[in-house]
Amino acid sequence: METRMGGGREPRNDPPAVWRLLRRNNPRAVRAFESGRGRRLGLVLTTMGRKTGLPRKTPLQYEELDGVIYIGSARGELADWYRNLVAEPAVVMQIGSDSFTARAHLLRKPDEILAFLRLRLRRHPWMIRMMLLMHGLPPWSGERALRQLAERLAVVALHDRRPLSTPAADSPEESDHA
């Protein structure tokens, strides 16, 4: 049984109305990113559909730290893009006008996810507070709420980033890494 927190709200792992709204807006957000209008907001992640095998594009916010791109799923492991990259970790991402291939590495330890949330809180406090609210957690309660949120989220590190179209990427030696 779940206990009440903060403003008397029941914690929810999946607020359906919010996710439906965001999902419905994804095509518009992808077009904005691809046209360059959304470049300051995030990236477009292209995964291969785990059922269809077709490319699937998702706009996401990200953090870059030491050359690694980190993306988080507020829906945890329920997000389609997350389930797609579990099935096939090779992805393409577009940041501004630049496209890259990368390899997804799932962060499974709550402390790793907590470190990501702390970084996001420092850089984008309003976004993390909104996520806390969406999950029924008090937005101003600090470390305890962050730890609870870390248990619900899924975070991915995108490694081995390479420009999508370069002469080196087309050489036979490099094709073994695809």
Secondary structure, DSSP 8 states (H G I E B T S, - for coil): ----BTTTB---S--HHHHHHHHHHHHHHHHHHHHTTTTTT-EEEEEE-TTT--EEEEEE--EEETTEEEEEETTGGGSHHHHHHHH--EEEEEETTEEEEEEEEEE-SHHHHHHHHHHHHHH-HHHHHHHHHHTT--TT-THHHHHHHHTT-EEEEEEEEEESS-HHHHSHHHHTT-
